[in-house]
Amino acid sequence: MGPLTNRQVSAGMAFFTDFVVTGAVRGADATSTPAEVTALLGDGFVESRTGLGQLLRCYDLVEVAWEREGDGLRGFYITVQAHRLDVPLPVDELAADLDRAGFPLVEVAPDGVGCRRFVRADSRVGVLVDEESGQVLALTAPAWFAPGPRGEPSPWPREAGRDRVRHLAGLGAAEREAWARRRQPDEADAAARWWWFLWTSCRQLLPGEGARRFGHDRSVWQELGLWLLDACELVGVLDRTDAVCETVRYGLLEPDAAVRACLDAVPVSRADVATRESTPYTRENLAAVNASRAAKRLTLAAGELLPRVRDRALRAEVEAWLELRTRLM
């Protein structure tokens, strides 16, 4: 397959709607390795490295980035830089095309600096739009913003969140539950924002204050984080996949337990999982596509812990899933 060119992606709307629906360009997505991207998109690219150890590869409009992980690289994002198009892409036309296909965009809170933001949550694609002109600036997967409370500015100050989390860290389980019953907002949307605010406040402390305290009372912060994530899942801010991936990211379980949680959360068996070869990206197949996406995210999260996993059966199961990675949706 030849290299990706500006002329090819400027030819019609299908390229952009396909990216929003799939989160991929010709099968290359944010989890693809540099070698896999070359095989899928060709060798007509320019590469550069940032001071943070990131590798950035540019194919005219398409950019793929990786970040340093140990001695290797981990996929970071894939972006279509629509602002470089010869003919601008109006968001209204893109949204209408996606509506017709049965994959509508959802608008989230504006960024406050002149841009509107849209997201397709299942493919985790974010669309950034110039607020004044309505032209699409960029499409990125995974999106760094999300619908609902995760995409809205917090109504509470950051320091208030940290104070509440520090207080919660000193309470026992029954005291925390009583504290939450007294303070949780009654209205569902407000309660969702409140729990998300508490979790984000907690995770901001984990790399600093939480990490320092791990030497003495690691279980306190682990238990608090898991409790907050359970609450976020209960009120619908996070789904099961998101909650488990957050658990892994912030080290709230020991490696074997975290990998077991990932595998338990996979919603489909390896024998039945949808693949790119077997299942078209259509509205009728959305449940199967999303189960495949969840399996991919969860096994990738588990894969990061494999060097520290003791249970051989767990390692073997994760490795079997990882062999399917490039075929999953």
C-alpha positions in Angstrom: 0.0 0.0 0.0 1.4 3.4 -0.9 2.0 6.3 1.4 -0.8 8.4 2.8 -1.0 11.8 1.1 -2.9 15.1 1.6 -4.7 14.6 -1.7 -6.1 11.3 -0.7 -7.6 12.5 2.6 -8.9 15.7 1.0 -10.9 13.7 -1.6 -14.1 13.3 0.5 -15.9 13.2 3.8 -15.6 9.4 4.1 -12.0 9.6 5.4 -13.1 11.8 8.4 -16.3 9.9 9.2 -14.3 6.6 9.1 -11.8 8.1 11.6 -14.5 9.2 14.0 -16.2 5.8 13.9 -13.1 3.6 14.1 -10.5 5.8 15.8 -8.0 4.5 13.1 -6.5 5.5 9.8 -6.3 2.4 7.5 -6.2 0.3 10.6 -3.5 2.3 12.4 -4.6 3.6 15.7 -3.1 5.0 19.0 -2.0 1.5 20.1 -0.1 0.7 16.9 3.7 0.3 17.0 6.0 2.4 14.7 6.6 -0.7 12.6 2.8 -1.4 12.3 2.1 2.2 11.3 4.8 2.0 8.6 3.2 -1.2 7.3 -0.3 0.4 7.2 0.4 4.0 6.2 3.7 3.7 4.3 7.1 5.3 4.6 6.2 8.8 3.4 6.6 10.5 6.8 8.8 12.8 8.8 9.8 11.9 12.4 10.9 14.0 15.3 11.5 13.5 19.0 10.5 15.9 21.8 12.4 16.7 24.9 10.0 14.5 26.9 11.1 11.4 25.0 8.1 11.3 22.7 8.3 10.2 19.1 6.1 12.1 16.6 5.5 10.9 13.1 3.8 13.1 10.5 2.0 12.0 7.3 0.8 15.3 5.9 -2.5 15.6 7.8 -2.0 12.5 10.0 0.2 12.6 13.1 1.0 9.6 15.3 2.8 9.9 18.6 4.4 7.5 21.0 5.7 8.1 24.5 8.7 6.5 26.2 7.9 3.5 28.4 10.9 1.8 30.0 13.2 0.8 27.1 10.5 1.0 24.5 7.7 3.1 23.2 3.9 3.1 24.0 1.3 4.5 21.7 0.1 8.0 22.8 -2.3 9.4 20.2 -3.2 9.6 16.5 -4.5 12.9 15.1 -5.9 14.2 11.8 -4.8 17.8 11.6 -7.9 19.0 9.6 -6.8 22.7 9.8 -4.1 21.8 7.2 -6.7 20.9 4.6 -6.8 22.9 1.3 -10.6 23.1 1.7 -11.9 23.6 5.3 -14.0 20.9 6.9 -17.2 22.3 8.4 -18.3 20.6 11.6 -21.9 20.8 10.6 -21.2 18.7 7.5 -19.2 16.2 9.4 -21.8 15.9 12.2 -24.6 15.4 9.6 -22.7 12.7 7.8 -22.1 10.9 11.1 -25.8 11.3 12.0 -26.8 9.6 8.8 -24.4 6.8 9.5 -25.9 6.3 13.0 -22.8 7.5 14.9 -23.6 11.0 16.1 -21.2 13.3 17.8 -21.8 14.7 21.3 -20.8 18.3 22.1 -19.1 18.8 25.4 -18.2 22.0 27.3 -16.1 24.5 25.2 -12.5 24.8 26.1 -12.8 28.5 27.0 -10.2 29.7 24.6 -12.3 29.8 21.4 -12.9 26.2 20.5 -15.9 23.9 20.6 -15.3 20.2 21.5 -17.2 17.1 20.3 -16.6 13.5 21.1 -17.6 10.1 19.9 -17.3 8.2 23.3 -17.2 4.6 22.0 -14.3 5.2 19.6 -12.8 7.8 22.0 -12.3 10.3 19.2 -12.4 14.0 20.0 -13.1 16.7 17.5 -11.8 20.2 18.1 -13.6 23.0 16.2 -13.0 26.7 15.8 -15.8 28.4 17.7 -16.1 31.4 15.3 -15.8 29.7 11.9 -17.2 26.3 12.7 -14.3 24.6 10.9 -12.8 21.4 12.2 -9.3 22.0 13.5 -8.3 18.4 14.6 -9.6 15.0 15.2 -7.8 13.0 17.9 -7.9 9.5 19.4 -8.0 9.0 22.3 -9.7 12.3 23.1 -8.3 14.2 26.0 -11.8 15.4 26.8 -15.0 13.4 27.5 -18.7 13.9 27.7 -20.5 14.5 31.0 -18.7 15.6 34.2 -15.3 14.5 32.8 -15.6 17.2 30.1 -17.0 20.0 32.3 -15.1 22.5 34.4 -15.3 21.7 38.1 -17.7 24.0 40.1 -15.5 23.5 43.2 -11.9 24.8 43.8 -9.0 22.4 43.5 -7.8 23.0 47.1 -11.2 22.2 48.5 -11.0 18.8 46.7 -7.6 18.1 48.2 -8.8 19.0 51.7 -11.8 16.7 51.4 -9.6 13.9 50.1 -7.1 14.3 52.9 -10.0 14.2 55.4 -11.4 11.0 53.7 -8.0 9.4 53.9 -8.2 9.6 57.7 -11.6 8.0 58.0 -12.6 4.4 58.3 -14.9 2.7 55.8 -18.1 3.3 57.8 -17.2 6.9 58.5 -16.5 7.6 54.8 -19.9 6.2 53.9 -21.6 8.3 56.5 -19.7 11.4 55.3 -20.8 10.8 51.7 -24.4 10.3 52.6 -24.5 13.6 54.4 -22.8 15.5 51.6 -23.6 13.9 48.2 -25.9 16.1 46.1 -29.4 14.8 45.6 -29.7 15.5 41.9 -28.1 12.8 39.7 -26.0 15.0 37.5 -24.7 17.0 40.4 -23.9 13.8 42.3 -21.9 12.5 39.2 -19.9 15.8 39.1 -19.3 15.6 42.8 -17.9 12.1 42.8 -15.8 12.8 39.7 -14.4 15.9 41.5 -13.4 13.8 44.5 -11.7 11.1 42.4 -9.7 13.6 40.3 -8.7 15.4 43.5 -7.5 12.0 44.9 -5.6 11.0 41.8 -3.8 14.4 41.8 -2.5 13.6 45.3 -1.5 10.0 44.5 1.8 10.8 42.7 2.8 13.2 45.6 1.3 13.0 49.0 -0.2 9.6 48.4 3.1 8.2 47.2 5.0 9.5 50.2 2.5 8.0 52.5 2.5 4.6 50.8 5.6 3.7 52.7 3.5 3.6 55.9 -0.2 3.3 55.0 -0.3 2.3 51.4 -3.6 0.4 52.0 -5.3 3.6 53.1 -4.8 5.4 49.8 -5.5 2.2 47.8 -8.8 1.7 49.7 -9.8 5.3 49.3 -9.1 5.3 45.6 -11.0 2.1 45.0 -13.9 3.4 47.0 -14.1 6.6 44.9 -13.8 4.7 41.6 -16.6 2.4 42.7 -18.7 5.4 43.4 -17.9 7.0 40.0 -18.9 3.8 38.3 -22.1 3.6 40.3 -23.2 7.1 39.3 -22.3 6.5 35.7 -19.3 8.8 35.4 -17.1 5.8 34.4 -18.0 2.5 32.9 -16.4 -0.7 34.1 -13.5 -0.6 31.6 -12.7 3.0 32.5 -12.8 2.3 36.2 -10.5 -0.8 35.9 -8.0 1.1 33.7 -7.9 3.9 36.2 -7.2 1.3 38.9 -4.2 0.0 36.9 -2.9 3.5 36.0 -2.8 4.7 39.6 -1.5 1.4 41.2 -4.5 0.8 43.4 -4.1 -3.0 43.3 -1.1 -5.3 43.4 -0.1 -6.5 39.9 -1.7 -10.0 40.1 -4.9 -8.5 41.5 -4.9 -5.7 39.0 -4.4 -8.1 36.0 -7.2 -10.4 37.4 -9.5 -7.4 37.6 -8.7 -6.5 34.0 -9.4 -10.0 32.8 -12.6 -10.3 34.9 -13.8 -7.0 33.3 -13.3 -8.2 29.7 -16.9 -8.5 28.4 -16.3 -11.2 25.8 -14.4 -14.4 25.3 -11.4 -14.7 23.0 -13.3 -17.2 20.9 -16.2 -14.7 20.4 -14.5 -11.3 20.3 -15.2 -9.2 17.2 -12.2 -8.5 15.0 -11.5 -6.1 12.1 -11.7 -9.0 9.7 -14.9 -10.4 11.0 -17.1 -7.4 12.0 -17.9 -4.3 10.0 -18.1 -0.9 11.8 -21.9 -0.6 11.6 -24.6 0.5 14.0 -26.0 -3.0 14.1 -22.6 -4.3 15.3 -21.9 -1.6 17.8 -22.3 -3.8 20.9 -19.8 -6.3 19.5 -17.4 -3.6 18.4 -17.5 -1.9 21.8 -16.9 -5.2 23.5 -13.8 -5.7 21.3 -12.6 -2.2 22.2 -13.1 -2.9 25.9 -11.1 -6.1 25.6 -8.3 -4.3 23.8 -8.1 -1.5 26.4 -8.2 -3.9 29.4 -5.6 -6.4 28.0 -3.3 -3.5 27.1 -3.6 -2.2 30.7 -2.9 -5.7 32.0 0.0 -6.1 29.6 1.8 -3.1 31.2 1.9 -5.1 34.5 3.1 -8.5 33.0 6.8 -8.1 34.1 5.6 -8.0 37.7 2.9 -10.7 37.6 3.7 -13.9 39.4 0.7 -16.1 38.4 1.7 -18.0 35.3 -1.9 -18.6 34.3 -2.7 -14.9 34.4 0.4 -14.1 32.3 -0.6 -16.7 29.7 -4.1 -15.4 29.4 -2.9 -11.8 28.9 -0.3 -12.9 26.4 -3.0 -14.8 24.4 -5.2 -11.6 24.3 -2.2 -9.5 23.3 -1.6 -11.7 20.3 -5.0 -10.5 19.1 -4.3 -6.8 19.7 -3.8 -5.7 16.1 -7.0 -7.5 15.1 -9.3 -6.0 17.8 -11.5 -3.0 17.0 
